Amino acid sequence: MKRKPIIGIVGKPQCDDIIWNKICISNEVKDALNKNGALAIGIIPQSKITDINEGKPFSYQNYDLNKESLNDLYNTIDLCDGIILEGGIVICNYEQEIAKYCIKTNKPILGICCGCINMALSTGGSISLENYEYLKEKHFSLENMNMHNVSIDKDSKLYNQIKKDKFIVNSIHKCKIDNPGKYKVKGNAEDGIIELLEYEGDNFNIGVQWHPEFITDKEEQNMLFEQFIKYIINRIENK
């Protein structure tokens, strides 16, 4: 029996606990991977927090990323066939280091919402915290899974995989990407908000601003995970 591909989900800190500062994994992301034939493991930083900055809409956490702790982090990534940067309300320096390492090593990576933001930030990009109230109204809902349309370029990797250039998505973010860094913008919402980033080259290196893990009942959203895993399986079989 052929082994299932191992996908590392990068843990996201949760700062809302009274005592514990936890690093969590989304069950929905894990379930989407399992549904499409992959095994999920958690990726966490192998070092201590150096500082926490509370803010809106994001909190920021920095971890001690000395040479030893970075090497330990890289070694955990090397155990995986692919990586997912999940969404959340905390931005961490180790997430950006992981995105950089995936580019350097050609490791397949999928970024979701905040994960997409971390991909942009990892390559010199930036986000805007302006228009917070507008974004909260038009791009943030925990209930509405049909928030707005996204149009994607027909020369994009995602279009090549799902064969759709327009579809409706959910949306759970209160800031926007202003500068994609070294990524290419390949999809936008109707109001121009960046929704899809892709890194040039043959590797699967894609970031989406919506949350496909919550809407895998929609064919094109499940296909995002399906094609991610299919790409990884082909890499394994062709080694």
MOFENWO-V715000 format. One record per run of one state. SS is the DSSP state (H for helix, E for strand, - for the rest). FROM is the first residue (numbers start at 1). LEN is the number of residues. Records with the same first field share a line. If there is no record, write none. Layout:
SS=FROM-LEN  FROM-LEN
//
This chain:
-=1-4  11-1  15-7  25-2  36-2  44-5  54-5  64-3  79-3  86-4  106-2  113-1  123-3  129-3  139-1  141-7  153-4  163-3  170-2  173-3  180-4  190-4  199-6  209-3  215-4  238-2
E=5-6  12-3  22-3  38-6  49-5  59-5  82-4  90-3  108-5  126-3  140-1  148-5  166-4  172-1  176-4  184-6  194-5  205-4
H=27-9  67-12  93-13  114-9  132-7  157-6  212-3  219-19
//
